[in-house]
Amino acid sequence: MRLLLTTDTHVPKRARELPAELLTELTHADVVFHAGDWVDSATLDLFEARSRTLVGVYGNNDGADLRTRLPEVARVELDGVRFAVVHETGPATGREARCAARFPDTDVLVFGHSHIPWDTSAPGGPRLLNPGSPTDRRRMPHRTYMTAELTEGRLGDVVLHRLPDPGAPGPSRSRG
């Protein structure tokens, strides 16, 4: 099962449109995770129209229109793997312990907010994945998103995809 993980799309405030590569990935993914900060309903509509299965939450920059359509925390079980999605997890220091305590029955936690890609595992707790932002790199060198494979009840092959700055030449993917 192919998974697409993204967050912090911030359309139209930080970007006018979503990267073409991300839009292509939407159609290839079996399940799409979005960890909030959509900013506008049109982006959610687009994800819903193009995704086979969408698991999304609202973020701190999402207004009442998105909060009525999305939960703060979403949970789904896929092939025996328990996923949770949330926008904010607090500061990086102590994140693993906080998330293990808050999500004790979770195998994989997808989160956002910082725009900083993250891939760690909490001792005795979930694997923590933040795909960064495909539209707003902030202090990071690249805009990013993640894909992953779920096979026979195991998450494997998590890949961080780096997007070039708009208009920049060169390859658009690398393993991270």
C-alpha positions as CSV (number, residue, x, y, z in Angstrom):
1,M,0.0,0.0,0.0
2,R,1.5,3.4,-1.1
3,L,1.1,6.2,1.4
4,L,1.6,10.0,0.8
5,L,2.3,12.2,3.9
6,T,2.1,15.9,3.7
7,T,1.2,18.9,5.9
8,D,1.4,22.7,6.0
9,T,0.3,23.3,2.5
10,H,-0.7,26.9,3.4
11,V,-2.5,27.7,0.1
12,P,-3.0,30.5,-0.9
13,K,-1.2,32.4,1.9
14,R,2.4,31.0,1.5
15,A,2.0,29.5,-1.9
16,R,-0.4,30.1,-4.8
17,E,-0.6,26.5,-5.8
18,L,0.5,23.0,-4.8
19,P,3.6,21.6,-6.5
20,A,2.8,19.5,-9.6
21,E,4.9,16.6,-8.2
22,L,2.7,16.5,-5.1
23,L,-0.5,16.6,-7.2
24,T,0.8,13.6,-9.2
25,E,1.6,11.7,-6.0
26,L,-2.0,12.2,-4.9
27,T,-3.2,10.1,-7.7
28,H,-0.7,7.3,-7.0
29,A,-1.2,7.0,-3.3
30,D,-3.6,4.5,-1.8
31,V,-3.9,6.6,1.4
32,V,-3.0,10.3,1.8
33,F,-2.2,11.8,5.2
34,H,-2.4,15.6,5.7
35,A,-1.4,16.9,9.1
36,G,-3.1,20.3,8.9
37,D,-2.6,23.9,8.0
38,W,-4.5,23.7,4.7
39,V,-5.6,27.3,5.1
40,D,-8.4,27.2,2.5
41,S,-11.3,24.8,1.8
42,A,-10.4,24.6,-1.9
43,T,-7.2,22.7,-1.0
44,L,-9.2,20.3,1.1
45,D,-11.7,19.9,-1.7
46,L,-8.9,19.2,-4.2
47,F,-7.3,16.5,-1.9
48,E,-10.7,14.9,-1.3
49,A,-11.4,14.8,-5.1
50,R,-8.0,13.3,-6.0
51,S,-7.3,11.0,-3.1
52,R,-8.5,7.4,-2.9
53,T,-8.5,7.7,0.9
54,L,-7.7,10.9,2.8
55,V,-6.9,11.1,6.5
56,G,-6.6,14.7,7.5
57,V,-6.8,17.1,10.5
58,Y,-7.0,20.8,11.0
59,G,-4.0,22.9,12.0
60,N,-3.6,26.2,13.9
61,N,-3.9,28.3,10.7
62,D,-7.2,26.6,9.7
63,G,-10.4,28.6,10.2
64,A,-13.9,27.5,11.3
65,D,-14.8,26.2,7.8
66,L,-12.0,23.6,7.9
67,R,-12.5,22.9,11.6
68,T,-16.1,21.9,11.0
69,R,-14.9,19.4,8.3
70,L,-11.8,17.9,10.0
71,P,-10.9,16.6,13.4
72,E,-8.0,17.8,15.6
73,V,-6.8,14.2,15.8
74,A,-7.5,11.4,13.2
75,R,-6.9,7.7,13.7
76,V,-7.0,4.9,11.2
77,E,-5.8,1.3,11.1
78,L,-4.3,0.1,7.9
79,D,-3.1,-3.5,7.4
80,G,-2.9,-3.8,11.3
81,V,-0.8,-0.7,11.7
82,R,-2.4,2.0,13.9
83,F,-1.9,5.5,12.6
84,A,-2.7,8.8,14.2
85,V,-2.5,12.3,12.7
86,V,-2.2,15.6,14.6
87,H,-0.9,19.0,13.6
88,E,1.0,20.1,16.7
89,T,3.2,18.0,19.0
90,G,5.0,20.8,20.9
91,P,8.8,21.6,21.0
92,A,11.3,19.1,19.6
93,T,12.8,18.6,23.0
94,G,10.9,15.8,24.7
95,R,8.7,15.2,21.7
96,E,9.2,11.4,21.7
97,A,8.2,11.0,25.4
98,R,5.2,13.4,25.0
99,C,3.9,11.6,22.0
100,A,4.4,8.1,23.5
101,A,2.3,9.3,26.5
102,R,-0.4,11.0,24.4
103,F,-0.6,8.3,21.7
104,P,0.0,5.0,23.6
105,D,-2.0,2.9,21.2
106,T,-0.4,4.3,18.0
107,D,2.2,2.7,15.8
108,V,2.8,5.7,13.5
109,L,2.1,9.4,14.3
110,V,2.0,11.8,11.4
111,F,2.4,15.5,12.5
112,G,3.2,18.9,11.1
113,H,3.4,22.5,12.3
114,S,7.2,23.0,12.3
115,H,7.8,22.6,8.5
116,I,10.8,20.5,9.6
117,P,11.0,16.9,8.4
118,W,11.2,14.5,11.2
119,D,11.6,10.7,11.4
120,T,12.2,9.2,14.9
121,S,10.8,6.5,17.1
122,A,9.7,7.0,20.6
123,P,11.0,4.3,23.0
124,G,8.1,2.0,23.6
125,G,5.9,4.4,21.5
126,P,5.1,5.4,18.0
127,R,7.2,6.2,15.0
128,L,7.0,10.0,14.5
129,L,6.9,11.3,11.0
130,N,6.7,15.0,9.9
131,P,6.9,15.3,6.2
132,G,7.8,19.0,6.3
133,S,6.0,21.4,3.9
134,P,5.7,21.1,0.1
135,T,5.1,24.9,-0.2
136,D,6.9,26.7,2.6
137,R,10.4,25.5,3.5
138,R,11.0,28.2,6.1
139,R,14.5,27.5,7.6
140,M,14.9,24.3,5.7
141,P,16.9,24.0,2.5
142,H,14.0,22.3,0.6
143,R,10.3,22.0,0.4
144,T,9.4,18.4,1.2
145,Y,6.8,15.6,1.5
146,M,7.1,11.9,2.3
147,T,5.9,8.7,0.8
148,A,6.0,5.3,2.4
149,E,5.1,1.7,1.7
150,L,3.0,-0.4,4.0
151,T,3.5,-4.1,3.3
152,E,2.2,-7.1,5.3
153,G,1.6,-5.0,8.4
154,R,4.9,-3.2,8.4
155,L,5.8,0.3,7.5
156,G,8.9,0.4,5.4
157,D,10.6,2.5,2.7
158,V,9.8,6.0,4.1
159,V,11.2,8.4,1.6
160,L,11.6,12.2,2.1
161,H,11.1,13.9,-1.3
162,R,12.8,17.2,-1.8
163,L,11.1,19.7,-4.1
164,P,13.2,22.3,-5.9
165,D,12.4,26.0,-5.4
166,P,9.9,27.1,-8.0
167,G,11.6,27.8,-11.2
168,A,14.9,26.1,-10.2
169,P,16.3,23.6,-12.6
170,G,17.5,20.1,-11.6
171,P,16.1,16.9,-10.2
172,S,13.1,17.1,-7.9
173,R,13.5,13.9,-5.9
174,S,16.1,12.5,-3.6
175,R,16.1,9.9,-0.8
176,G,16.3,11.4,2.6
